[in-house]
Amino acid sequence: MFDTLMKLGKDREVLDFYATDKRATKELLIRENFRETIYEPACGQGHIGKVLVEHGYRVKAEDICYRGYGSKREVDFLRLRKIP
């Protein structure tokens, strides 16, 4: 349905930034319901979070590197002990 933009090896994007096509998030929301507030731990530029907000969800968004969306606090979610 959607091509992955992920690369392996030496040609990887810095900090593995790969934007999710908003169509993928919209398709997911057709099939699944979520709690009112969603934690987006790798928010990038908000490709997923913006769609979630458009559909009435509250989004707590962070990333390892601030890219103009979500919290300016840079967080490596793999090192979190609990979800904020």
N, CA, C and O atoms as a Maestro MAE file, in Angstrom:
{
 s_m_m2io_version
 :::
 2.0.0
}

f_m_ct {
 s_m_title
 :::
 protein
 m_atom[336] {
  # First column is atom index #
  i_m_mmod_type
  r_m_x_coord
  r_m_y_coord
  r_m_z_coord
  i_m_residue_number
  s_m_chain_name
  s_m_pdb_residue_name
  s_m_pdb_atom_name
  i_m_atomic_number
  :::
  1 25 0.807 -1.184 0.000 1 A "MET " " N  " 7
  2 3 0.000 0.000 0.000 1 A "MET " " CA " 6
  3 2 0.860 1.262 0.000 1 A "MET " " C  " 6
  4 15 0.624 2.177 -0.789 1 A "MET " " O  " 8
  5 25 1.849 1.312 0.877 2 A "PHE " " N  " 7
  6 3 2.737 2.460 0.956 2 A "PHE " " CA " 6
  7 2 4.170 1.962 0.937 2 A "PHE " " C  " 6
  8 15 4.499 0.970 1.587 2 A "PHE " " O  " 8
  9 25 5.011 2.645 0.200 3 A "ASP " " N  " 7
  10 3 6.427 2.281 0.173 3 A "ASP " " CA " 6
  11 2 7.093 2.778 1.443 3 A "ASP " " C  " 6
  12 15 6.771 3.849 1.957 3 A "ASP " " O  " 8
  13 25 8.009 1.994 1.929 4 A "THR " " N  " 7
  14 3 8.785 2.447 3.077 4 A "THR " " CA " 6
  15 2 9.942 3.302 2.588 4 A "THR " " C  " 6
  16 15 10.526 3.037 1.538 4 A "THR " " O  " 8
  17 25 10.257 4.303 3.340 5 A "LEU " " N  " 7
  18 3 11.367 5.174 2.999 5 A "LEU " " CA " 6
  19 2 12.612 4.809 3.797 5 A "LEU " " C  " 6
  20 15 13.657 5.447 3.666 5 A "LEU " " O  " 8
  21 25 12.487 3.781 4.619 6 A "MET " " N  " 7
  22 3 13.582 3.390 5.497 6 A "MET " " CA " 6
  23 2 14.754 2.844 4.699 6 A "MET " " C  " 6
  24 15 14.575 2.102 3.734 6 A "MET " " O  " 8
  25 25 15.942 3.220 5.112 7 A "LYS " " N  " 7
  26 3 17.157 2.747 4.469 7 A "LYS " " CA " 6
  27 2 18.014 2.038 5.498 7 A "LYS " " C  " 6
  28 15 18.010 2.389 6.678 7 A "LYS " " O  " 8
  29 25 18.728 1.063 5.051 8 A "LEU " " N  " 7
  30 3 19.630 0.336 5.935 8 A "LEU " " CA " 6
  31 2 21.067 0.630 5.536 8 A "LEU " " C  " 6
  32 15 21.344 0.963 4.384 8 A "LEU " " O  " 8
  33 25 21.965 0.508 6.481 9 A "GLY " " N  " 7
  34 3 23.373 0.679 6.187 9 A "GLY " " CA " 6
  35 2 23.818 2.124 6.242 9 A "GLY " " C  " 6
  36 15 23.246 2.940 6.965 9 A "GLY " " O  " 8
  37 25 24.856 2.433 5.461 10 A "LYS " " N  " 7
  38 3 25.483 3.751 5.529 10 A "LYS " " CA " 6
  39 2 24.653 4.879 4.926 10 A "LYS " " C  " 6
  40 15 24.964 6.048 5.152 10 A "LYS " " O  " 8
  41 25 23.616 4.565 4.170 11 A "ASP " " N  " 7
  42 3 22.789 5.586 3.529 11 A "ASP " " CA " 6
  43 2 21.581 6.004 4.367 11 A "ASP " " C  " 6
  44 15 20.653 6.624 3.849 11 A "ASP " " O  " 8
  45 25 21.587 5.670 5.652 12 A "ARG " " N  " 7
  46 3 20.459 5.997 6.525 12 A "ARG " " CA " 6
  47 2 20.354 7.492 6.748 12 A "ARG " " C  " 6
  48 15 21.356 8.208 6.732 12 A "ARG " " O  " 8
  49 25 19.128 7.959 6.956 13 A "GLU " " N  " 7
  50 3 18.889 9.361 7.281 13 A "GLU " " CA " 6
  51 2 19.441 9.657 8.675 13 A "GLU " " C  " 6
  52 15 19.514 8.766 9.521 13 A "GLU " " O  " 8
  53 25 19.826 10.902 8.907 14 A "VAL " " N  " 7
  54 3 20.322 11.313 10.216 14 A "VAL " " CA " 6
  55 2 19.226 11.081 11.257 14 A "VAL " " C  " 6
  56 15 18.092 11.524 11.075 14 A "VAL " " O  " 8
  57 25 19.559 10.399 12.332 15 A "LEU " " N  " 7
  58 3 18.637 10.047 13.409 15 A "LEU " " CA " 6
  59 2 17.392 9.318 12.887 15 A "LEU " " C  " 6
  60 15 16.327 9.380 13.501 15 A "LEU " " O  " 8
  61 25 17.535 8.634 11.760 16 A "ASP " " N  " 7
  62 3 16.467 7.802 11.180 16 A "ASP " " CA " 6
  63 2 15.152 8.552 11.009 16 A "ASP " " C  " 6
  64 15 14.111 8.085 11.471 16 A "ASP " " O  " 8
  65 25 15.187 9.701 10.355 17 A "PHE " " N  " 7
  66 3 13.971 10.472 10.086 17 A "PHE " " CA " 6
  67 2 13.321 9.985 8.796 17 A "PHE " " C  " 6
  68 15 13.859 10.166 7.704 17 A "PHE " " O  " 8
  69 25 12.157 9.367 8.946 18 A "TYR " " N  " 7
  70 3 11.379 8.884 7.807 18 A "TYR " " CA " 6
  71 2 9.927 9.287 8.039 18 A "TYR " " C  " 6
  72 15 9.271 8.769 8.942 18 A "TYR " " O  " 8
  73 25 9.434 10.200 7.234 19 A "ALA " " N  " 7
  74 3 8.076 10.713 7.402 19 A "ALA " " CA " 6
  75 2 7.040 9.667 6.989 19 A "ALA " " C  " 6
  76 15 7.222 8.953 6.003 19 A "ALA " " O  " 8
  77 25 5.958 9.587 7.754 20 A "THR " " N  " 7
  78 3 4.852 8.683 7.453 20 A "THR " " CA " 6
  79 2 3.846 9.400 6.563 20 A "THR " " C  " 6
  80 15 3.438 10.522 6.863 20 A "THR " " O  " 8
  81 25 3.452 8.768 5.489 21 A "ASP " " N  " 7
  82 3 2.442 9.329 4.592 21 A "ASP " " CA " 6
  83 2 1.133 9.472 5.362 21 A "ASP " " C  " 6
  84 15 0.692 8.525 6.013 21 A "ASP " " O  " 8
  85 25 0.506 10.653 5.293 22 A "LYS " " N  " 7
  86 3 -0.715 10.877 6.069 22 A "LYS " " CA " 6
  87 2 -1.827 9.909 5.675 22 A "LYS " " C  " 6
  88 15 -2.720 9.639 6.478 22 A "LYS " " O  " 8
  89 25 -1.787 9.388 4.467 23 A "ARG " " N  " 7
  90 3 -2.798 8.412 4.048 23 A "ARG " " CA " 6
  91 2 -2.723 7.145 4.902 23 A "ARG " " C  " 6
  92 15 -3.744 6.512 5.173 23 A "ARG " " O  " 8
  93 25 -1.522 6.783 5.320 24 A "ALA " " N  " 7
  94 3 -1.364 5.591 6.157 24 A "ALA " " CA " 6
  95 2 -2.045 5.792 7.509 24 A "ALA " " C  " 6
  96 15 -2.698 4.882 8.018 24 A "ALA " " O  " 8
  97 25 -1.894 6.980 8.088 25 A "THR " " N  " 7
  98 3 -2.537 7.267 9.377 25 A "THR " " CA " 6
  99 2 -4.048 7.301 9.222 25 A "THR " " C  " 6
  100 15 -4.768 6.800 10.086 25 A "THR " " O  " 8
  101 25 -4.538 7.881 8.143 26 A "LYS " " N  " 7
  102 3 -5.982 7.924 7.903 26 A "LYS " " CA " 6
  103 2 -6.551 6.520 7.743 26 A "LYS " " C  " 6
  104 15 -7.633 6.231 8.255 26 A "LYS " " O  " 8
  105 25 -5.843 5.652 7.047 27 A "GLU " " N  " 7
  106 3 -6.282 4.255 6.896 27 A "GLU " " CA " 6
  107 2 -6.299 3.543 8.238 27 A "GLU " " C  " 6
  108 15 -7.212 2.765 8.515 27 A "GLU " " O  " 8
  109 25 -5.308 3.798 9.067 28 A "LEU " " N  " 7
  110 3 -5.264 3.206 10.405 28 A "LEU " " CA " 6
  111 2 -6.482 3.631 11.221 28 A "LEU " " C  " 6
  112 15 -7.089 2.809 11.907 28 A "LEU " " O  " 8
  113 25 -6.838 4.911 11.146 29 A "LEU " " N  " 7
  114 3 -7.969 5.418 11.926 29 A "LEU " " CA " 6
  115 2 -9.310 4.875 11.449 29 A "LEU " " C  " 6
  116 15 -10.279 4.866 12.208 29 A "LEU " " O  " 8
  117 25 -9.375 4.431 10.225 30 A "ILE " " N  " 7
  118 3 -10.588 3.770 9.738 30 A "ILE " " CA " 6
  119 2 -10.770 2.430 10.439 30 A "ILE " " C  " 6
  120 15 -11.894 1.983 10.670 30 A "ILE " " O  " 8
  121 25 -9.650 1.797 10.774 31 A "ARG " " N  " 7
  122 3 -9.672 0.438 11.298 31 A "ARG " " CA " 6
  123 2 -9.543 0.331 12.818 31 A "ARG " " C  " 6
  124 15 -9.919 -0.686 13.400 31 A "ARG " " O  " 8
  125 25 -9.020 1.363 13.457 32 A "GLU " " N  " 7
  126 3 -8.736 1.301 14.894 32 A "GLU " " CA " 6
  127 2 -9.248 2.541 15.620 32 A "GLU " " C  " 6
  128 15 -9.318 3.628 15.047 32 A "GLU " " O  " 8
  129 25 -9.602 2.361 16.879 33 A "ASN " " N  " 7
  130 3 -9.939 3.467 17.776 33 A "ASN " " CA " 6
  131 2 -8.889 3.517 18.872 33 A "ASN " " C  " 6
  132 15 -8.392 2.481 19.313 33 A "ASN " " O  " 8
  133 25 -8.557 4.708 19.304 34 A "PHE " " N  " 7
  134 3 -7.526 4.882 20.322 34 A "PHE " " CA " 6
  135 2 -8.071 5.697 21.479 34 A "PHE " " C  " 6
  136 15 -9.147 6.287 21.385 34 A "PHE " " O  " 8
  137 25 -7.327 5.726 22.564 35 A "ARG " " N  " 7
  138 3 -7.681 6.594 23.686 35 A "ARG " " CA " 6
  139 2 -7.632 8.037 23.210 35 A "ARG " " C  " 6
  140 15 -7.051 8.348 22.170 35 A "ARG " " O  " 8
  141 25 -8.247 8.900 23.982 36 A "GLU " " N  " 7
  142 3 -8.359 10.304 23.592 36 A "GLU " " CA " 6
  143 2 -7.000 10.992 23.450 36 A "GLU " " C  " 6
  144 15 -6.821 11.840 22.576 36 A "GLU " " O  " 8
  145 25 -6.046 10.627 24.307 37 A "THR " " N  " 7
  146 3 -4.711 11.210 24.244 37 A "THR " " CA " 6
  147 2 -3.721 10.155 23.772 37 A "THR " " C  " 6
  148 15 -3.687 9.037 24.286 37 A "THR " " O  " 8
  149 25 -2.926 10.528 22.791 38 A "ILE " " N  " 7
  150 3 -1.953 9.601 22.204 38 A "ILE " " CA " 6
  151 2 -0.553 10.175 22.386 38 A "ILE " " C  " 6
  152 15 -0.321 11.358 22.136 38 A "ILE " " O  " 8
  153 25 0.377 9.331 22.822 39 A "TYR " " N  " 7
  154 3 1.776 9.732 22.922 39 A "TYR " " CA " 6
  155 2 2.468 9.356 21.621 39 A "TYR " " C  " 6
  156 15 2.499 8.183 21.249 39 A "TYR " " O  " 8
  157 25 3.018 10.337 20.934 40 A "GLU " " N  " 7
  158 3 3.759 10.133 19.691 40 A "GLU " " CA " 6
  159 2 5.230 10.357 19.994 40 A "GLU " " C  " 6
  160 15 5.681 11.502 20.031 40 A "GLU " " O  " 8
  161 25 6.001 9.271 20.216 41 A "PRO " " N  " 7
  162 3 7.369 9.397 20.694 41 A "PRO " " CA " 6
  163 2 8.412 9.694 19.619 41 A "PRO " " C  " 6
  164 15 9.563 9.989 19.938 41 A "PRO " " O  " 8
  165 25 8.024 9.618 18.374 42 A "ALA " " N  " 7
  166 3 8.950 9.888 17.264 42 A "ALA " " CA " 6
  167 2 8.199 10.757 16.247 42 A "ALA " " C  " 6
  168 15 7.952 10.343 15.114 42 A "ALA " " O  " 8
  169 25 7.845 11.968 16.681 43 A "CYS " " N  " 7
  170 3 6.876 12.791 15.941 43 A "CYS " " CA " 6
  171 2 7.424 13.460 14.695 43 A "CYS " " C  " 6
  172 15 6.646 13.857 13.828 43 A "CYS " " O  " 8
  173 25 8.725 13.595 14.577 44 A "GLY " " N  " 7
  174 3 9.284 14.235 13.395 44 A "GLY " " CA " 6
  175 2 8.663 15.592 13.132 44 A "GLY " " C  " 6
  176 15 8.680 16.462 14.003 44 A "GLY " " O  " 8
  177 25 8.118 15.782 11.944 45 A "GLN " " N  " 7
  178 3 7.491 17.045 11.568 45 A "GLN " " CA " 6
  179 2 5.973 17.012 11.752 45 A "GLN " " C  " 6
  180 15 5.272 17.917 11.301 45 A "GLN " " O  " 8
  181 25 5.466 15.970 12.415 46 A "GLY " " N  " 7
  182 3 4.054 15.910 12.751 46 A "GLY " " CA " 6
  183 2 3.173 15.225 11.723 46 A "GLY " " C  " 6
  184 15 1.960 15.437 11.715 46 A "GLY " " O  " 8
  185 25 3.747 14.419 10.869 47 A "HIS " " N  " 7
  186 3 2.959 13.770 9.828 47 A "HIS " " CA " 6
  187 2 1.853 12.879 10.391 47 A "HIS " " C  " 6
  188 15 0.768 12.808 9.814 47 A "HIS " " O  " 8
  189 25 2.108 12.211 11.488 48 A "ILE " " N  " 7
  190 3 1.090 11.380 12.141 48 A "ILE " " CA " 6
  191 2 0.257 12.239 13.097 48 A "ILE " " C  " 6
  192 15 -0.973 12.193 13.070 48 A "ILE " " O  " 8
  193 25 0.925 13.009 13.926 49 A "GLY " " N  " 7
  194 3 0.251 13.797 14.948 49 A "GLY " " CA " 6
  195 2 -0.784 14.763 14.398 49 A "GLY " " C  " 6
  196 15 -1.858 14.910 14.981 49 A "GLY " " O  " 8
  197 25 -0.487 15.415 13.301 50 A "LYS " " N  " 7
  198 3 -1.431 16.378 12.716 50 A "LYS " " CA " 6
  199 2 -2.714 15.687 12.262 50 A "LYS " " C  " 6
  200 15 -3.804 16.235 12.430 50 A "LYS " " O  " 8
  201 25 -2.597 14.509 11.699 51 A "VAL " " N  " 7
  202 3 -3.786 13.757 11.277 51 A "VAL " " CA " 6
  203 2 -4.597 13.341 12.503 51 A "VAL " " C  " 6
  204 15 -5.825 13.416 12.489 51 A "VAL " " O  " 8
  205 25 -3.920 12.908 13.555 52 A "LEU " " N  " 7
  206 3 -4.620 12.516 14.774 52 A "LEU " " CA " 6
  207 2 -5.396 13.690 15.363 52 A "LEU " " C  " 6
  208 15 -6.540 13.529 15.787 52 A "LEU " " O  " 8
  209 25 -4.784 14.860 15.388 53 A "VAL " " N  " 7
  210 3 -5.457 16.060 15.898 53 A "VAL " " CA " 6
  211 2 -6.670 16.390 15.027 53 A "VAL " " C  " 6
  212 15 -7.727 16.744 15.550 53 A "VAL " " O  " 8
  213 25 -6.527 16.279 13.712 54 A "GLU " " N  " 7
  214 3 -7.652 16.525 12.803 54 A "GLU " " CA " 6
  215 2 -8.833 15.605 13.100 54 A "GLU " " C  " 6
  216 15 -9.981 15.958 12.830 54 A "GLU " " O  " 8
  217 25 -8.553 14.430 13.654 55 A "HIS " " N  " 7
  218 3 -9.603 13.460 13.969 55 A "HIS " " CA " 6
  219 2 -10.027 13.505 15.434 55 A "HIS " " C  " 6
  220 15 -10.675 12.583 15.928 55 A "HIS " " O  " 8
  221 25 -9.660 14.577 16.120 56 A "GLY " " N  " 7
  222 3 -10.160 14.797 17.467 56 A "GLY " " CA " 6
  223 2 -9.324 14.245 18.605 56 A "GLY " " C  " 6
  224 15 -9.747 14.312 19.759 56 A "GLY " " O  " 8
  225 25 -8.173 13.712 18.321 57 A "TYR " " N  " 7
  226 3 -7.310 13.198 19.377 57 A "TYR " " CA " 6
  227 2 -6.413 14.303 19.920 57 A "TYR " " C  " 6
  228 15 -6.084 15.259 19.217 57 A "TYR " " O  " 8
  229 25 -6.025 14.155 21.182 58 A "ARG " " N  " 7
  230 3 -4.984 14.999 21.755 58 A "ARG " " CA " 6
  231 2 -3.685 14.243 21.580 58 A "ARG " " C  " 6
  232 15 -3.635 13.029 21.777 58 A "ARG " " O  " 8
  233 25 -2.645 14.949 21.214 59 A "VAL " " N  " 7
  234 3 -1.361 14.302 20.936 59 A "VAL " " CA " 6
  235 2 -0.271 14.940 21.778 59 A "VAL " " C  " 6
  236 15 -0.099 16.159 21.769 59 A "VAL " " O  " 8
  237 25 0.467 14.105 22.510 60 A "LYS " " N  " 7
  238 3 1.686 14.549 23.194 60 A "LYS " " CA " 6
  239 2 2.824 14.075 22.303 60 A "LYS " " C  " 6
  240 15 3.090 12.877 22.206 60 A "LYS " " O  " 8
  241 25 3.485 15.009 21.660 61 A "ALA " " N  " 7
  242 3 4.481 14.670 20.651 61 A "ALA " " CA " 6
  243 2 5.881 15.100 21.068 61 A "ALA " " C  " 6
  244 15 6.098 16.233 21.499 61 A "ALA " " O  " 8
  245 25 6.827 14.173 20.931 62 A "GLU " " N  " 7
  246 3 8.238 14.439 21.226 62 A "GLU " " CA " 6
  247 2 9.081 13.670 20.219 62 A "GLU " " C  " 6
  248 15 8.585 12.795 19.510 62 A "GLU " " O  " 8
  249 25 10.353 14.011 20.170 63 A "ASP " " N  " 7
  250 3 11.270 13.283 19.291 63 A "ASP " " CA " 6
  251 2 12.687 13.433 19.828 63 A "ASP " " C  " 6
  252 15 12.950 14.261 20.700 63 A "ASP " " O  " 8
  253 25 13.568 12.644 19.310 64 A "ILE " " N  " 7
  254 3 14.972 12.699 19.711 64 A "ILE " " CA " 6
  255 2 15.631 13.986 19.212 64 A "ILE " " C  " 6
  256 15 16.655 14.421 19.739 64 A "ILE " " O  " 8
  257 25 15.021 14.587 18.182 65 A "CYS " " N  " 7
  258 3 15.533 15.814 17.585 65 A "CYS " " CA " 6
  259 2 14.340 16.687 17.209 65 A "CYS " " C  " 6
  260 15 13.453 16.235 16.485 65 A "CYS " " O  " 8
  261 25 14.304 17.921 17.685 66 A "TYR " " N  " 7
  262 3 13.176 18.811 17.394 66 A "TYR " " CA " 6
  263 2 13.193 19.198 15.915 66 A "TYR " " C  " 6
  264 15 14.189 19.703 15.397 66 A "TYR " " O  " 8
  265 25 12.060 18.948 15.251 67 A "ARG " " N  " 7
  266 3 11.942 19.250 13.820 67 A "ARG " " CA " 6
  267 2 10.765 20.184 13.521 67 A "ARG " " C  " 6
  268 15 10.228 20.179 12.413 67 A "ARG " " O  " 8
  269 25 10.371 20.983 14.515 68 A "GLY " " N  " 7
  270 3 9.327 21.966 14.289 68 A "GLY " " CA " 6
  271 2 7.933 21.535 14.682 68 A "GLY " " C  " 6
  272 15 6.975 22.269 14.438 68 A "GLY " " O  " 8
  273 25 7.789 20.365 15.285 69 A "TYR " " N  " 7
  274 3 6.477 19.895 15.720 69 A "TYR " " CA " 6
  275 2 6.627 19.252 17.085 69 A "TYR " " C  " 6
  276 15 7.635 18.606 17.371 69 A "TYR " " O  " 8
  277 25 5.626 19.431 17.919 70 A "GLY " " N  " 7
  278 3 5.637 18.817 19.243 70 A "GLY " " CA " 6
  279 2 6.496 19.583 20.226 70 A "GLY " " C  " 6
  280 15 6.831 20.749 20.017 70 A "GLY " " O  " 8
  281 25 6.841 18.905 21.291 71 A "SER " " N  " 7
  282 3 7.643 19.497 22.347 71 A "SER " " CA " 6
  283 2 9.050 19.806 21.846 71 A "SER " " C  " 6
  284 15 9.624 19.046 21.067 71 A "SER " " O  " 8
  285 25 9.590 20.914 22.296 72 A "LYS " " N  " 7
  286 3 10.981 21.241 21.950 72 A "LYS " " CA " 6
  287 2 11.954 20.428 22.795 72 A "LYS " " C  " 6
  288 15 13.156 20.405 22.530 72 A "LYS " " O  " 8
  289 25 11.421 19.764 23.813 73 A "ARG " " N  " 7
  290 3 12.250 18.897 24.656 73 A "ARG " " CA " 6
  291 2 12.636 17.673 23.836 73 A "ARG " " C  " 6
  292 15 11.765 16.934 23.377 73 A "ARG " " O  " 8
  293 25 13.906 17.458 23.651 74 A "GLU " " N  " 7
  294 3 14.370 16.325 22.854 74 A "GLU " " CA " 6
  295 2 14.475 15.082 23.736 74 A "GLU " " C  " 6
  296 15 15.159 15.086 24.760 74 A "GLU " " O  " 8
  297 25 13.780 14.009 23.317 75 A "VAL " " N  " 7
  298 3 13.655 12.804 24.133 75 A "VAL " " CA " 6
  299 2 13.933 11.569 23.284 75 A "VAL " " C  " 6
  300 15 13.400 11.424 22.184 75 A "VAL " " O  " 8
  301 25 14.767 10.691 23.805 76 A "ASP " " N  " 7
  302 3 14.982 9.386 23.172 76 A "ASP " " CA " 6
  303 2 14.014 8.414 23.848 76 A "ASP " " C  " 6
  304 15 14.262 7.976 24.971 76 A "ASP " " O  " 8
  305 25 12.919 8.076 23.176 77 A "PHE " " N  " 7
  306 3 11.878 7.254 23.809 77 A "PHE " " CA " 6
  307 2 12.379 5.872 24.195 77 A "PHE " " C  " 6
  308 15 11.777 5.227 25.054 77 A "PHE " " O  " 8
  309 25 13.446 5.402 23.598 78 A "LEU " " N  " 7
  310 3 13.984 4.092 23.972 78 A "LEU " " CA " 6
  311 2 14.627 4.113 25.359 78 A "LEU " " C  " 6
  312 15 14.870 3.061 25.950 78 A "LEU " " O  " 8
  313 25 14.899 5.296 25.867 79 A "ARG " " N  " 7
  314 3 15.505 5.432 27.206 79 A "ARG " " CA " 6
  315 2 14.482 5.801 28.280 79 A "ARG " " C  " 6
  316 15 14.835 5.891 29.456 79 A "ARG " " O  " 8
  317 25 13.225 6.016 27.898 80 A "LEU " " N  " 7
  318 3 12.195 6.364 28.886 80 A "LEU " " CA " 6
  319 2 11.874 5.167 29.774 80 A "LEU " " C  " 6
  320 15 11.832 4.030 29.304 80 A "LEU " " O  " 8
  321 25 11.652 5.424 31.027 81 A "ARG " " N  " 7
  322 3 11.253 4.364 31.952 81 A "ARG " " CA " 6
  323 2 9.738 4.236 32.008 81 A "ARG " " C  " 6
  324 15 9.213 3.165 32.309 81 A "ARG " " O  " 8
  325 25 9.022 5.346 31.713 82 A "LYS " " N  " 7
  326 3 7.564 5.299 31.637 82 A "LYS " " CA " 6
  327 2 7.096 6.351 30.627 82 A "LYS " " C  " 6
  328 15 7.793 7.328 30.356 82 A "LYS " " O  " 8
  329 25 5.927 6.132 30.091 83 A "ILE " " N  " 7
  330 3 5.369 7.052 29.112 83 A "ILE " " CA " 6
  331 2 4.894 8.309 29.826 83 A "ILE " " C  " 6
  332 15 4.159 8.224 30.809 83 A "ILE " " O  " 8
  333 25 5.309 9.473 29.338 84 A "PRO " " N  " 7
  334 3 4.897 10.719 29.991 84 A "PRO " " CA " 6
  335 2 3.410 10.995 29.886 84 A "PRO " " C  " 6
  336 15 2.934 12.011 30.393 84 A "PRO " " O  " 8
  :::
 }
 m_bond[335] {
  # First column is bond index #
  i_m_from
  i_m_to
  i_m_order
  :::
  1 1 2 1
  2 2 3 1
  3 3 4 2
  4 3 5 1
  5 5 6 1
  6 6 7 1
  7 7 8 2
  8 7 9 1
  9 9 10 1
  10 10 11 1
  11 11 12 2
  12 11 13 1
  13 13 14 1
  14 14 15 1
  15 15 16 2
  16 15 17 1
  17 17 18 1
  18 18 19 1
  19 19 20 2
  20 19 21 1
  21 21 22 1
  22 22 23 1
  23 23 24 2
  24 23 25 1
  25 25 26 1
  26 26 27 1
  27 27 28 2
  28 27 29 1
  29 29 30 1
  30 30 31 1
  31 31 32 2
  32 31 33 1
  33 33 34 1
  34 34 35 1
  35 35 36 2
  36 35 37 1
  37 37 38 1
  38 38 39 1
  39 39 40 2
  40 39 41 1
  41 41 42 1
  42 42 43 1
  43 43 44 2
  44 43 45 1
  45 45 46 1
  46 46 47 1
  47 47 48 2
  48 47 49 1
  49 49 50 1
  50 50 51 1
  51 51 52 2
  52 51 53 1
  53 53 54 1
  54 54 55 1
  55 55 56 2
  56 55 57 1
  57 57 58 1
  58 58 59 1
  59 59 60 2
  60 59 61 1
  61 61 62 1
  62 62 63 1
  63 63 64 2
  64 63 65 1
  65 65 66 1
  66 66 67 1
  67 67 68 2
  68 67 69 1
  69 69 70 1
  70 70 71 1
  71 71 72 2
  72 71 73 1
  73 73 74 1
  74 74 75 1
  75 75 76 2
  76 75 77 1
  77 77 78 1
  78 78 79 1
  79 79 80 2
  80 79 81 1
  81 81 82 1
  82 82 83 1
  83 83 84 2
  84 83 85 1
  85 85 86 1
  86 86 87 1
  87 87 88 2
  88 87 89 1
  89 89 90 1
  90 90 91 1
  91 91 92 2
  92 91 93 1
  93 93 94 1
  94 94 95 1
  95 95 96 2
  96 95 97 1
  97 97 98 1
  98 98 99 1
  99 99 100 2
  100 99 101 1
  101 101 102 1
  102 102 103 1
  103 103 104 2
  104 103 105 1
  105 105 106 1
  106 106 107 1
  107 107 108 2
  108 107 109 1
  109 109 110 1
  110 110 111 1
  111 111 112 2
  112 111 113 1
  113 113 114 1
  114 114 115 1
  115 115 116 2
  116 115 117 1
  117 117 118 1
  118 118 119 1
  119 119 120 2
  120 119 121 1
  121 121 122 1
  122 122 123 1
  123 123 124 2
  124 123 125 1
  125 125 126 1
  126 126 127 1
  127 127 128 2
  128 127 129 1
  129 129 130 1
  130 130 131 1
  131 131 132 2
  132 131 133 1
  133 133 134 1
  134 134 135 1
  135 135 136 2
  136 135 137 1
  137 137 138 1
  138 138 139 1
  139 139 140 2
  140 139 141 1
  141 141 142 1
  142 142 143 1
  143 143 144 2
  144 143 145 1
  145 145 146 1
  146 146 147 1
  147 147 148 2
  148 147 149 1
  149 149 150 1
  150 150 151 1
  151 151 152 2
  152 151 153 1
  153 153 154 1
  154 154 155 1
  155 155 156 2
  156 155 157 1
  157 157 158 1
  158 158 159 1
  159 159 160 2
  160 159 161 1
  161 161 162 1
  162 162 163 1
  163 163 164 2
  164 163 165 1
  165 165 166 1
  166 166 167 1
  167 167 168 2
  168 167 169 1
  169 169 170 1
  170 170 171 1
  171 171 172 2
  172 171 173 1
  173 173 174 1
  174 174 175 1
  175 175 176 2
  176 175 177 1
  177 177 178 1
  178 178 179 1
  179 179 180 2
  180 179 181 1
  181 181 182 1
  182 182 183 1
  183 183 184 2
  184 183 185 1
  185 185 186 1
  186 186 187 1
  187 187 188 2
  188 187 189 1
  189 189 190 1
  190 190 191 1
  191 191 192 2
  192 191 193 1
  193 193 194 1
  194 194 195 1
  195 195 196 2
  196 195 197 1
  197 197 198 1
  198 198 199 1
  199 199 200 2
  200 199 201 1
  201 201 202 1
  202 202 203 1
  203 203 204 2
  204 203 205 1
  205 205 206 1
  206 206 207 1
  207 207 208 2
  208 207 209 1
  209 209 210 1
  210 210 211 1
  211 211 212 2
  212 211 213 1
  213 213 214 1
  214 214 215 1
  215 215 216 2
  216 215 217 1
  217 217 218 1
  218 218 219 1
  219 219 220 2
  220 219 221 1
  221 221 222 1
  222 222 223 1
  223 223 224 2
  224 223 225 1
  225 225 226 1
  226 226 227 1
  227 227 228 2
  228 227 229 1
  229 229 230 1
  230 230 231 1
  231 231 232 2
  232 231 233 1
  233 233 234 1
  234 234 235 1
  235 235 236 2
  236 235 237 1
  237 237 238 1
  238 238 239 1
  239 239 240 2
  240 239 241 1
  241 241 242 1
  242 242 243 1
  243 243 244 2
  244 243 245 1
  245 245 246 1
  246 246 247 1
  247 247 248 2
  248 247 249 1
  249 249 250 1
  250 250 251 1
  251 251 252 2
  252 251 253 1
  253 253 254 1
  254 254 255 1
  255 255 256 2
  256 255 257 1
  257 257 258 1
  258 258 259 1
  259 259 260 2
  260 259 261 1
  261 261 262 1
  262 262 263 1
  263 263 264 2
  264 263 265 1
  265 265 266 1
  266 266 267 1
  267 267 268 2
  268 267 269 1
  269 269 270 1
  270 270 271 1
  271 271 272 2
  272 271 273 1
  273 273 274 1
  274 274 275 1
  275 275 276 2
  276 275 277 1
  277 277 278 1
  278 278 279 1
  279 279 280 2
  280 279 281 1
  281 281 282 1
  282 282 283 1
  283 283 284 2
  284 283 285 1
  285 285 286 1
  286 286 287 1
  287 287 288 2
  288 287 289 1
  289 289 290 1
  290 290 291 1
  291 291 292 2
  292 291 293 1
  293 293 294 1
  294 294 295 1
  295 295 296 2
  296 295 297 1
  297 297 298 1
  298 298 299 1
  299 299 300 2
  300 299 301 1
  301 301 302 1
  302 302 303 1
  303 303 304 2
  304 303 305 1
  305 305 306 1
  306 306 307 1
  307 307 308 2
  308 307 309 1
  309 309 310 1
  310 310 311 1
  311 311 312 2
  312 311 313 1
  313 313 314 1
  314 314 315 1
  315 315 316 2
  316 315 317 1
  317 317 318 1
  318 318 319 1
  319 319 320 2
  320 319 321 1
  321 321 322 1
  322 322 323 1
  323 323 324 2
  324 323 325 1
  325 325 326 1
  326 326 327 1
  327 327 328 2
  328 327 329 1
  329 329 330 1
  330 330 331 1
  331 331 332 2
  332 331 333 1
  333 333 334 1
  334 334 335 1
  335 335 336 2
  :::
 }
}
